[in-house]
Amino acid sequence: RDDEALTDAESAGRVALARWDANDLGAAAGAWRRALALDPRFFAATLGMYELALAKPSATRDAAQDPAPRLLLQVLEREARVRGAAYERSAAFVRAEAAVAGSATAARLLYAGLWAHLVDRDYATSFRYFQQATALGDPLAVFNLARCYDRGEGAKQNLEHAAALYRQASDAGIIVASYNLGVCFEHGDGVALNMVEAVKLYRVAAAAGDAGSVRALGVCYHCGKGVEQDRRQAAMLYQQASEHGDIVAKHNLAVCYEKGEGVPQDYVKAAALYQVASDAFEVDSTYNLGLCYWLGKGVTQSYEQAARLFQTAADAGEPSSMYLLGQCFFRGQGVPKDNMLAAKMYLLGAHAGSAHAEEARALMCYDDEDVPPTSTVTLNTL
């Protein structure tokens, strides 16, 4: 009996496949959800839910609006970083079932392409699978094919092709494609620069709940691009996107609080938001939080903590952090004084594009007055 088999994820998955073969899509969906509840890392269930979305009568529209496509990407992107035993088991299960079925459905081709792209980093293979799935009408495959052309992964970069495919996926209801197409119009990548069109696309995707588009729309209001400048509206949009987990929006909202743009100035709130974003590896927030500790803005001043944060951001390639870490070593603030390490950090910062670091390297004479003061360093903003 089916209910007796729903005791572990793989058994529930087999029940779902049996219900699928019997064309009992409702029961199949229930079994896939049960599999996910038993083991959230069970990728086969995510794939199954996506195939169900494609199998609905109004396939293109429902597949695009169903949460399964976004969930499919989220699971793969997460598990590509954390390849645990459950991930390997579920992948082997899907491959075995696909081999038994002998079917090259659009969803399975999409899965194979995502696996090759995100896990194996075999972009040529992923590009081929995305092409095949696109030919079978999978809207998310169209989006991923666009990303290949956009980034030059698996094929020669072609921004015009990318924009055209983003448009196709957007028209099919893939919300993240609307966002990416908006970015194309904002920067003139593959299309004529058109901020009005970019804002229109961001609004469409934001209305559908895409946090990145909400944040992008906030940046438009913040800078007055394509809309009349309204920093209060920008801060509200950053808050909305932040509440839905957009890390860059948290950084932008922190900048608003630090500078008093669109919200009352509040260094404590700014530092707290920088901390959250920094914990999620947002490098600009790590740098700005370091400045907060350096200057004692919203936190208790601590050169030691500032130096640690500058080191973290510098390791990630942030130029101003290299300069300020050099200042820490030069002045012996938060770290032991070490002119050789200071000179090294100034050199690295200069090569990374920091004008302050270049000036410090040129003027370094082991005298505090000969090194540009840290008060001239500015925030990393939007």
N, C-alpha and C positions, 0 to 999 in steps of 0.2 A: 504493500500500500504506500501511496505517495507520502502521507503524513508520517509514516514510520521511517521514511528515508530522509526526512528533513532534520537530521540530528547533527550533521556536519556540512560544511560548505560544499565539498566536492559531491556528496550524495545529493544535496539540494540542487546542485548544478546539473547532475544527470537527470533528475526529475524534470527540471526546466527544459532540457533538451528533448526529453520524451514528449512533454506537453507541446513543445514547439512543433515537433514532427507530426503530432496529432492535430495541429492547427488550433490548439486551445491556447490562444495567446494570453488570455486573462490568467489562467493557471500558470503558464510559463512565467509571466511577470511576477506573480506571487512567489514562485519558487526562487527566481533570481533575487528578489528582495530578501527572502529568507536567507539565501546564501550570503548576501552582503551583511545581513544582521549577525550571522554566525561568525563571519570573518571579513571585516571591512577591507582587508588586503587582497581579497579573492578577486583578481582581475577578470576572470571568466564571467562573473556575474555582471560586471560593468559592460563588457562586450555584449553579453546577452541582452541587457536592457537597451543598448544602442540598436541592436538588430531589430528588437521589437519596435522601437521608435520608427525605424525605416519601413517596417512592415505594415504600419497603420494605413488605412485607406487614403488619407490625404498625406501621403508619405513625406513629401518634401517639407511642407509646412510644419507638420507635427514633429518630424525628426529634428527640425531646426529649433523648435520651441521646447521640446522635451529636455529635461535637465541632463539626460544621458550623454549627449555629445560633449558638453563641458566637463561632466564628471569623468568621461573617458580620458580627456586630456589631463585633467588634474591628477588622476590616479597614476597615469603613466609618467608624468613629469615628476611626481613625488617619488614613485618607486624606482625611477631611473637613478635617483640619488641614494635611495636606501634599498638595496637589493637583498631583502631578507629571504629566508627559506620559503616562506609562504608565497612570496612573489614568484619564485622559481617553480614551485609546485603548480600554482595556478596557470602560469605560462605553459608549462608542459601539458597540463590538462587541456587547455584550449587547442594547442597544436595537435594533440592526439585526436581530439574530437573532430577537428577540421579535416584531418587526414582520413578518418573513418567516413565522414560525410562526403569527402571528395568534392566539396563545393567551394568555388572562389567567389563568395558573396562580396559585395562592396564593403560591408563592415569588416569582414575578415582581411580583405586586402588593405583596408585602412589600418587595421590593427597591425598587420605585418609591416606596413610602412612606418607607423609610429614606433614600433619596437626597433626597427632598423635605425630610425632617426635618433631617438632619444636614448636608447640603451646601447646599441652597437656603434652608434655614430657613423653608420655606413650610409652616407647621404645619397650616393648614386643609386643604391638599392631602394632606399625610401622614396626617392623621386620616381622611380619606375613603378612602385606599388601605388603611389598617389595618383600617377597618371592613369593606371588601370582602374582604380576605384572611381576616379573622376569620370572615366568613360562609361561606367555603370551608373552614374548619376548620384554619387554620394556627395552631398553638399559640404560636409566637413573635410572630405578629401580635396575638394576644390580649394578650400581655405588653406589647407596644408601645402598644396601645390603652389599656391600664391606665395606662401612664406618661403618656399624653396627658391623661387625666382627673386623674391625680395632680398634674401640674404646671400644668394649665390651659393646655395648648398645643394649639391647634386646636379646642378646645371649652372651655366653662365648667368650671372646676375642680369636680370632684365626687368627694370622697374615698370616699363609699360605693360608687359605681360602680367606682372604681379598686380598692378592696379586693376587691370581688366578682370582678373580672376577674383580679386577681392570684391569687385562689383558684382560678379556672378554669385559668389557665396553670400554676399550681403542681400541681394535680391531674393535668395532662397531662404533668408531668415537667420543666417548665422551671424549672431550679434557681434561677436568679436571681429568679424570681417568688416562690419560697418565701422567699428573703431579704427581698424588698420587702414581702411580706405580714407577715413577722416585724416589720419596722420599723413597719408600720401598727399591729400589736398593742402594740408597745413604747410608742408615742406616742399611742395612741388615735385614730388617723387613719382615719375611716370605719368603725371598729369599736370596741367597748368595750375600753378598756385592759386588757390581760391579759398580764402578763410571763411567766406559765407557758406560754401558747400561743406567745409570741414565742420563748422559749428552745427549745420543741419544734421550731418551724420552722427556727430557726438550726441546730439539731442535724441536721435532715434535709439542709439545704443544705450544711452543713459536711462531713457524711459523704460527700456526692457530690463534694467537692473544691472548693467555692466558697470562695475565700480571704476574701472580705468577710464571709461568715457565720462563718468560723472566728474572725475578729477580733471580730465582734459578740458572739459567744459569750464571747470573752475579756473583753470589757467587762462582760458580765453577771456573770462570776465576780469581776472586779476590784471592782465596785461592790456585789455582793451583790443583784443584781436578778433575781428569778425563780429564783435558786439560792442556796445558802449561799456566803457570800463566801470565796473561796480565791484569794489573789493569786499564789500559786505556780502554780496551774493557769492563771490568767489569763496570766502571763508565758509559760508553755509554749505556750498558744494563739497569743499574739502572735508568738512565734518561728516557729511553724508557718505562720501566715498570711504573715509577713514573707518566709519562704523561698519562698513561692509568689507573691511580687511585690506584696503589698498594702502600699502606701506608708504608709497611716494606721497599720497594725500596726507598722511600723518606728518611727514616732513614739511610739506607745504603749509599745513595748518600751524605747525610749530613756528615756522617763519612768520606767519601772520601774527601770532601772539607775541613773538619777540620784537617785531617791528611796530606792532599796534596797527596793522592794516586790516580793516574790516571787522576787527574785534578790539576790545580794550587791551592795551599792552599788559602782558602778564608773563614775566620771566619764568615763574614757577611752572606754569602750564606748558610753556615752550620747552623747558628742559625735560619735563616728564614725557612729552611727545617725542622729543629727540631720542630719549632713552628707549622708548618702545620701538621706534623705527631703527635705531642703532642695533638693538637686540635682534632685529630681523635682517641685519646686514645691509642696511641702507647707508652707504658710505658717507654721503653728504651730511646725514644726521650725526654720524659718528664724529666727523670733523666739527660740526657746529656744537655738539655736546662737549667736545674737548674745549672749545672756546668758552662755553658756559663755565666749566670748571676753572679754566685759566683766569677768567675775569670775575668769577664769583657771581654770575648772573643766574638767579633762580635756583642755585645750589650753593652749598658751602664751598668756598674756594679751596682747590686742592691741585697743586702743581703735579703731584704724583698721579692723580687720576687723569689730569689733562694729558700728561705725557703718555700714559698707557693708551688713551684714546687716539692721540695723534699717531702713535706707533701702529695701531690697528688700521687706521685710515691710510697711513703711508704705505703699509704693506699691500693695501688694495689699490695703490696707484694714485691716491689723491695728492696733487702737487702742493697745495697750501699746507697740508699736514706735514709733508716732508720739511718744508721751511720752518714751521713752528717746532717740530721735533728738533731741528737743528738749533733753534733758539733755546730750547730746553737744555740741550747739551752745552751750548755756549755759555749760558748763564748759570748752569748747575741748578736748575729749578725742576724739581720732581725726579731728576736723575743726577748721578754724579757728573760734575763738570768734566767735559772731554772735548777739547777743541778739534781733535782729529775726527771724532764722530760728527761733530757739528759741521765741519767742512764737508764730510761725506754726504750728510743730509742736504746741505745747501746745493751741492753738485747734482744730486739726484733730483731735487726739486726744480732746479734750473732746467735740467734736461726734460723734465716732465711738463715744463711750461710756466712755472711760477716766477713772475717778474721779481717778487720780493727775494726769492732764493737766489736768483741771478745777481741781484744787487748785493745781497749779503756776502755771496761768494767773492764778488769783486772787491768789496770794501773790508773784508775780514782782516783786522789787524790786532786781534786779541784785546780789543778795547771796546767796552759796551757802546760808547758813543759812535763807533765806526760801523755799527750794525743797525739796519733799519729797525725802528721800534715796532713792537707787535701791535700797537694800537692802530696801525694803518691796515691791518688785515681785516678783511670783510667776511660776512657770512656767505656760505653757499646757498643761493636762493633757489628759484624755481627752475 
